[in-house]
């Protein structure tokens, strides 16, 4: 089971990049253009993910940290986060 799954996943991954290249390659001037587009999309997606996941910490109460010496925003965020 596991080996077959590995090859199927690899085939789907390769088909994604082949379709990406065939769709955007001519519009963006070849491999360099579509790779740049791919990396820009991935960068925007990762920044969006970090933004959305960190916004959940803003609603946490900071009154329980009243006794802490450092009450600046980065220190409070580090205390309120889950340290994953």
C-alpha positions in Angstrom: 0.0 0.0 0.0 2.5 2.7 1.0 4.8 2.4 -2.0 1.9 2.7 -4.4 0.6 5.7 -2.6 4.1 7.4 -2.9 4.2 6.9 -6.6 0.6 8.2 -7.0 1.4 11.3 -5.0 4.5 11.9 -7.0 2.6 11.6 -10.3 0.0 14.1 -9.1 2.7 16.5 -8.0 4.5 16.3 -11.3 1.2 16.7 -13.2 0.5 19.9 -11.2 3.8 21.4 -12.2 3.4 20.3 -15.8 -0.1 21.9 -16.0 1.3 25.0 -14.2 4.1 25.3 -16.8 1.8 24.7 -19.8 -0.7 27.2 -18.5 1.5 30.1 -17.4 4.8 29.4 -19.3 3.7 31.1 -22.5 2.2 34.1 -20.7 5.2 34.7 -18.5 8.1 34.0 -20.8 9.1 30.4 -20.0 10.3 28.6 -16.9 11.8 31.6 -15.1 8.5 33.5 -15.3 6.2 30.8 -14.1 8.6 29.8 -11.3 8.7 33.4 -10.2 4.9 33.6 -10.2 4.8 30.3 -8.3 7.2 31.6 -5.6 5.4 35.0 -5.3 2.0 33.2 -4.8 3.6 30.9 -2.2 5.2 33.9 -0.4 1.9 35.8 -0.3 0.1 32.7 0.9 2.6 32.1 3.7 2.4 35.7 4.9 -1.4 35.5 4.8 -1.4 32.3 6.9 0.9 33.8 9.5 -1.3 36.9 9.7 -4.5 35.0 10.1 -3.1 32.6 12.7 -1.5 35.3 14.8 -4.6 37.5 14.8 -6.3 35.0 17.0 -3.9 36.0 19.8 -5.0 39.7 19.8 -8.3 38.9 21.5 -6.5 37.3 24.5 -6.8 39.0 27.8 -3.5 40.6 29.0 -4.7 41.4 32.5 -3.2 38.2 33.8 0.2 39.6 32.8 -0.2 42.7 34.9 2.6 41.6 37.2 5.0 41.1 34.4 7.8 43.6 34.1 7.8 43.8 30.3 4.4 44.8 29.0 5.5 45.7 25.5 3.6 44.1 22.6 6.2 41.5 21.5 6.7 40.2 25.1 2.9 40.0 25.6 2.5 38.1 22.3 5.3 35.7 23.3 3.6 35.1 26.6 0.1 34.7 25.1 1.2 32.3 22.3 1.1 28.6 22.5 4.8 28.3 21.7 4.2 25.8 19.0 
